[in-house]
């Protein structure tokens, strides 16, 4: 072998070794080792040289791409032997539906491989990373990769977000118009029922936000938010319904009714006569049951004082009547005990007036 790239590494009666530097495809072939003995001994070996694929390139991309347009991206690599394998990925997710083409270079005995990715541009593809990966046994598990970031232009996508799901009269509401598009949409336009906002003092627009204060029934209607960019325009609507003020039932405090006490005393003359003294506490018929005052502690204190005073009065009245309960005979009645008729009773009673001054009754 007469090549400066080939060197004899070791030579002995048992072994002969050579090394080849800067290997190329032309070095591929059959090599023969001969040992000149009697008889001559030979050994043959076939050297296969792998063609390393070149770094892939992606073509066919134009920026920007309008939504809905068809895109055809082609990934191409040359110099591989055997033919390399090409795989497509979009955001690290492999795309299977691709076209594959392999061409052989007859002179160098290598291959040129290309693959085409065909799809319709969508707004979800904006900012997506499309990569082409070349796998080959000569790359030692380290594939060569080419990448392309997609830029998709599309019309705005509009959405209205409300700060109040149940607006009532007197409250406020904030409507936010979210618009997303590429290029970025211009400032949005707010309208009500197809016209301008009727009350600019209460309906304030700040960028994409519409604020309405002191809601009333006249604010009912359809509010429209419109956004546009050089690609097109889009809009969405929000139907506002102002509800009546919701009356919340107040919690009730039950006030116990005052106790009714009845005290009876009997005073007997000739025939027993019963007189009843009744102390009754009557509640105000105009009072609203369950109405709660502004201060529950104050109301409870007043009720407690009223109950206490009432009980004390009942106890004192009962003790007074208990001490004077019984049957009493007057001076006039004493003369009528043995009288056969009424006239005699009166005479006997009058005769008894002499001693009336001596018999006096005292009530304590």
C-alpha positions in Angstrom: 0.0 0.0 0.0 1.5 3.3 -1.1 -0.5 5.9 0.8 0.8 8.2 3.4 -2.4 7.8 5.4 -1.7 4.1 5.9 0.9 3.2 8.5 2.3 -0.1 9.7 1.6 -0.4 13.3 3.0 -3.8 14.2 4.7 -6.5 12.3 5.8 -10.0 13.6 5.7 -13.6 12.5 2.3 -13.8 14.1 0.6 -10.4 13.5 0.6 -7.6 11.0 -1.4 -4.4 11.8 -1.9 -1.2 9.9 -3.9 2.1 10.6 -5.7 4.3 8.1 -6.1 8.0 9.0 -8.6 10.5 7.5 -10.8 7.8 6.2 -12.9 8.5 3.1 -15.4 6.7 1.0 -12.6 5.7 -1.4 -11.0 3.6 1.3 -13.9 1.2 1.2 -13.1 -2.2 -0.3 -11.3 -5.5 0.3 -7.9 -5.6 2.1 -5.6 -8.7 1.8 -2.8 -9.7 4.2 -0.2 -12.1 2.9 2.4 -14.0 4.8 5.3 -15.2 2.5 6.0 -18.6 3.8 6.1 -21.9 2.2 3.4 -22.1 1.3 2.2 -18.4 1.3 -0.6 -17.7 3.7 -3.2 -14.9 3.1 -6.2 -13.4 4.9 -8.8 -11.0 3.5 -11.1 -8.4 5.2 -13.7 -6.0 3.7 -13.8 -2.4 5.0 -17.1 -0.6 4.9 -17.0 3.2 5.2 -20.2 5.0 6.4 -21.2 8.3 4.8 -22.0 10.8 7.5 -25.1 12.9 6.6 -24.7 16.6 6.3 -26.6 18.9 8.7 -30.2 19.2 7.5 -31.9 22.3 6.3 -35.5 23.4 6.2 -36.8 25.2 3.2 -40.2 26.5 2.0 -41.0 28.7 5.0 -42.1 32.3 4.5 -42.8 34.6 7.4 -45.4 35.6 8.3 -48.0 33.0 7.2 -51.7 33.9 7.2 -54.1 31.6 9.0 -55.7 29.1 6.7 -52.8 29.1 4.1 -51.1 25.9 3.2 -47.6 25.4 4.3 -45.0 23.0 2.7 -41.8 22.6 4.6 -39.0 20.4 3.2 -36.1 19.0 5.2 -33.1 17.8 3.2 -29.7 16.2 4.0 -27.0 14.8 1.7 -23.9 12.5 1.9 -25.3 9.7 4.0 -24.4 6.1 3.4 -26.5 4.2 3.8 -29.5 6.5 3.5 -30.4 8.5 6.6 -33.8 8.6 8.2 -35.7 11.9 8.6 -38.4 12.5 11.3 -40.6 15.6 11.8 -41.7 17.1 15.2 -44.0 19.9 16.2 -43.4 21.1 19.8 -41.7 17.8 20.6 -44.7 15.8 19.2 -43.8 13.6 16.2 -45.7 14.2 13.0 -46.4 11.0 11.1 -48.1 12.1 7.9 -45.1 13.2 5.8 -43.6 12.5 2.4 -40.2 10.8 2.1 -37.8 10.9 -0.9 -34.4 9.1 -1.3 -31.9 9.8 -4.2 -28.6 7.9 -4.7 -25.5 9.7 -5.9 -23.9 7.2 -8.4 -20.5 8.7 -8.3 -19.9 8.9 -4.5 -22.3 6.1 -3.7 -24.0 8.2 -1.1 -27.7 9.3 -0.7 -29.6 12.6 -0.6 -32.7 12.3 1.5 -35.6 14.8 1.7 -38.9 14.9 3.6 -41.9 17.2 3.1 -44.3 18.3 5.8 -47.7 19.6 4.4 -50.3 21.3 6.6 -52.8 24.2 6.9 -51.6 27.1 9.1 -53.7 27.6 12.2 -53.6 30.2 15.0 -52.6 27.4 17.4 -49.4 27.0 15.4 -48.2 30.5 16.1 -45.0 30.3 18.0 -44.7 26.5 17.5 -41.3 25.0 17.0 -41.1 22.7 14.0 -38.0 20.5 13.9 -36.5 18.1 11.4 -34.3 15.3 12.9 -31.8 13.2 11.0 -31.0 9.8 12.4 -28.0 7.7 11.1 -25.8 5.0 12.5 -22.7 7.1 12.0 -24.0 9.8 14.4 -23.5 7.6 17.5 -27.0 8.2 18.9 -26.6 12.0 18.5 -29.0 13.1 15.8 -28.7 16.2 13.7 -31.6 18.7 14.1 -32.8 21.7 12.2 -35.5 23.9 13.7 -38.0 26.6 12.5 -40.3 28.8 14.6 -43.7 29.4 13.0 -45.2 32.9 12.8 -48.9 32.8 12.0 -51.0 36.0 11.6 -54.7 35.7 12.4 -57.8 37.8 13.1 -58.6 38.8 16.7 -60.4 36.4 19.1 -62.7 38.4 21.4 -64.2 37.5 24.7 -66.1 39.5 27.3 -65.6 38.8 31.1 -68.1 40.2 33.6 -67.2 41.1 37.2 -70.8 40.6 38.5 -72.8 37.5 37.6 -76.0 38.8 39.2 -76.1 42.6 38.8 -78.7 44.5 40.8 -80.0 48.1 40.8 -77.6 50.5 42.4 -74.6 48.2 42.0 -71.6 48.5 39.6 -70.3 46.2 36.9 -67.1 45.9 35.0 -67.0 44.3 31.6 -63.5 43.4 30.3 -63.0 42.7 26.6 -60.2 40.3 26.0 -58.9 40.3 22.5 -56.1 38.1 21.1 -54.7 38.4 17.6 -51.6 38.8 15.6 -50.6 41.5 15.0 -51.9 42.8 18.3 -55.4 44.2 17.9 -56.1 47.9 18.1 -58.1 49.4 21.0 -61.5 47.9 21.2 -64.8 49.6 20.4 -67.7 49.4 22.8 -71.4 49.9 21.7 -74.8 49.3 23.2 -77.7 48.0 21.2 -75.9 48.9 17.9 -75.2 52.5 19.0 -73.0 54.6 21.1 -73.0 54.3 24.9 -76.0 56.4 26.1 -74.6 57.6 29.4 -70.9 58.5 29.2 -70.9 59.8 32.8 -71.8 56.4 34.3 -70.4 54.3 31.4 -66.6 54.8 31.4 -64.3 53.1 28.9 -60.7 52.7 29.9 -58.8 50.7 27.3 -60.5 47.4 27.0 -62.6 47.8 30.2 -66.1 49.2 30.4 -67.3 50.3 33.9 -70.9 51.0 34.6 -71.9 52.5 38.0 -75.2 52.9 39.7 -77.0 50.3 37.6 -80.7 50.8 36.7 -83.3 49.2 34.4 -82.3 51.5 31.5 -78.9 49.8 31.4 -80.5 46.6 30.2 -79.4 45.7 26.7 -76.8 44.1 24.4 -73.2 45.4 24.8 -70.8 44.7 21.9 -67.1 44.7 21.9 -65.2 44.8 18.6 -61.5 44.4 17.9 -59.6 44.6 14.7 -56.1 44.2 13.3 -54.6 44.3 9.7 -55.8 40.8 9.1 -59.5 41.4 10.0 -61.9 42.2 12.7 -64.1 40.2 15.2 -66.6 41.0 17.9 -68.7 39.4 20.7 -71.7 40.4 22.7 -72.8 40.5 26.3 -76.5 40.8 27.3 -76.9 42.8 30.5 -80.0 42.2 32.7 -80.2 44.4 35.8 -82.2 42.7 38.6 -84.3 44.1 41.3 -82.7 44.6 44.7 -82.8 41.3 46.6 -84.5 41.7 50.0 -82.8 39.7 52.6 -84.9 38.5 55.6 -83.5 39.8 58.9 -82.9 37.4 61.7 -85.7 37.5 64.3 -85.4 38.0 68.1 -88.2 36.5 70.1 -89.3 38.6 73.1 -91.1 36.6 75.8 -94.6 37.9 76.7 -95.1 39.3 80.2 -96.8 37.0 82.8 -100.4 37.6 83.7 -101.2 37.3 87.5 -104.6 37.3 89.1 -105.1 37.9 92.9 -108.6 37.4 94.5 -109.9 38.5 98.0 -113.3 37.9 99.5 -115.0 40.3 101.9 -118.1 38.7 103.6 -121.0 40.8 104.9 -124.2 38.9 105.3 -123.7 37.1 102.1 -120.2 36.4 100.7 -119.3 38.7 97.8 -116.2 38.1 95.7 -114.2 40.9 94.2 -111.4 40.2 91.8 -108.4 42.4 91.2 -106.6 41.5 88.2 -103.2 42.8 87.1 -102.7 42.1 83.4 -100.0 43.1 81.1 -101.2 43.4 77.5 -98.8 43.5 74.6 -99.0 46.3 72.1 -101.1 44.9 69.2 -99.2 47.2 66.7 -95.9 45.6 67.6 -94.4 43.6 64.8 -93.5 40.0 65.8 -89.9 39.1 65.0 -88.8 42.7 64.4 -85.2 43.3 65.5 -84.2 46.6 66.9 -80.9 48.3 66.2 -79.5 47.2 69.6 -80.4 43.7 70.8 -78.6 44.2 74.1 -80.6 47.3 74.9 -83.9 45.7 74.1 -83.0 42.6 76.2 -82.1 44.9 79.2 -85.4 46.8 78.9 -87.4 43.6 78.8 -85.5 42.2 81.9 -86.3 45.4 83.9 -90.0 45.3 83.0 -90.3 41.7 84.0 -88.5 42.3 87.3 -90.6 45.3 88.2 -93.8 43.4 87.3 -92.8 40.4 89.5 -92.0 42.7 92.4 -95.3 44.4 92.1 -97.2 41.1 92.1 -95.3 39.8 95.2 -96.0 43.0 97.2 -99.7 43.0 96.2 -100.0 39.3 97.1 -98.5 39.8 100.6 -100.8 42.8 101.2 -103.9 40.9 100.3 -102.9 37.8 102.2 -102.6 39.8 105.5 -106.1 41.3 105.2 -107.9 38.2 104.0 -110.9 37.1 106.3 -114.5 37.8 107.5 -115.3 41.0 109.4 -118.6 42.0 111.2 -119.5 45.7 111.3 -121.4 47.4 114.2 -124.5 47.6 112.2 -124.4 43.9 111.5 -124.0 43.1 115.2 -127.5 44.5 116.0 -129.1 42.5 113.3 -128.0 39.1 114.5 -131.0 38.3 116.8 -133.7 40.7 115.2 -136.8 39.0 114.0 -137.3 41.5 111.2 -135.7 44.4 109.5 -137.2 47.2 111.6 -136.1 45.6 114.8 -132.6 45.2 113.4 -132.5 48.9 112.5 -133.7 49.9 116.0 -131.2 47.6 117.7 -128.5 48.9 115.4 -129.3 52.5 116.2 -129.3 51.7 119.9 -125.8 50.4 119.5 -124.5 53.8 118.3 -124.0 54.8 121.9 -121.2 52.4 122.3 -120.0 53.0 118.8 -117.3 55.4 120.0 -116.0 52.8 122.4 -115.7 50.1 119.7 -113.6 51.4 116.9 -111.9 49.3 114.2 -108.5 50.1 112.9 -107.1 48.7 109.7 -103.4 48.5 109.2 
